[in-house]
Amino acid sequence: MTESVPSASERLAAIAERIERARQRFGPPPEKVTLVAVSKTFDAEQVRPFLEAGHRVFGENRVQEAQAKWPGLRASYEGIELHLIGPLQTNKARDAVKLFDVIQSVDRDKLAGVLRAEMDRAGRELPVFVQVNIGGEAQKAGIAIDDAVAFVGRCRSEHRLNVVGLMCIPPEGEPPGPYFAHLAELAKAAGVEKLSMGMSGDFETAVAMGATHVRVGSALFGARPPVAAA
Ligand SMILES: *Cc1c(COP(=O)(O)O)cnc(C)c1O
């Protein structure tokens, strides 16, 4: 019976194959698409098989949850690259800079300034993505579309951050393609190369629109328990 449950390496291989097929079929060619395995809500024991299978790039959306999980895993596996993909409060920036290798959710000047200070203090220079509120949604994180290019400029010149790309989460229940295309245009205008876009339901579309990083959770780890109301 256990043979009907795909192993971590089989799941990783299946996603990698879908990425590669989308890239070849439609892609404007990024050289390589990085699969960020989103392990939020899954504990260390559930993540371990993916590390055993050789995967090293993971995403978490909460600093505290990641703090409980990753220092132990890092002690056992070399070469882990941990991305923060969720909203970051400035009072968690110090912990985030210590724990993560890439921060994908930079979306306001205050946060950019605090990250600069914390990186100086820790003596670490983390690459960052600027998150764009690509659907212009009132409740959503991300810099406004109209300010996105200028904000990348400020992150670089005023906050001296190493901005490598843009990240977005399109509105739910709408075809994501036009939003991904818009993010790619903004990245070009801002002069950044990387595009973090696409999740379990739409990563092939994102790859077709030029994603360099896809953030895949449930398609790898299985369904998450429903989120409790915040
Ligand atoms: C949870 C999450 C994902 C992964 O979502 P899935 O649909 O499970 O692949 C990707 N990006 C962000 C920002 C997330 O919070």
The ligand as an ORCA input file, in Angstrom:
! r2SCAN-3c Opt
* xyz 0 1
  C       1.997     29.300      1.022
  C       2.683     30.119      0.010
  C       3.099     29.560     -1.214
  C       2.856     28.103     -1.603
  O       1.504     27.867     -1.822
  P       0.997     26.480     -2.472
  O      -0.260     26.856     -3.138
  O       0.827     25.522     -1.369
  O       2.031     26.037     -3.437
  C       3.772     30.374     -2.098
  N       4.022     31.670     -1.812
  C       3.646     32.244     -0.661
  C       3.957     33.669     -0.420
  C       2.967     31.490      0.294
  O       2.595     32.070      1.450
*
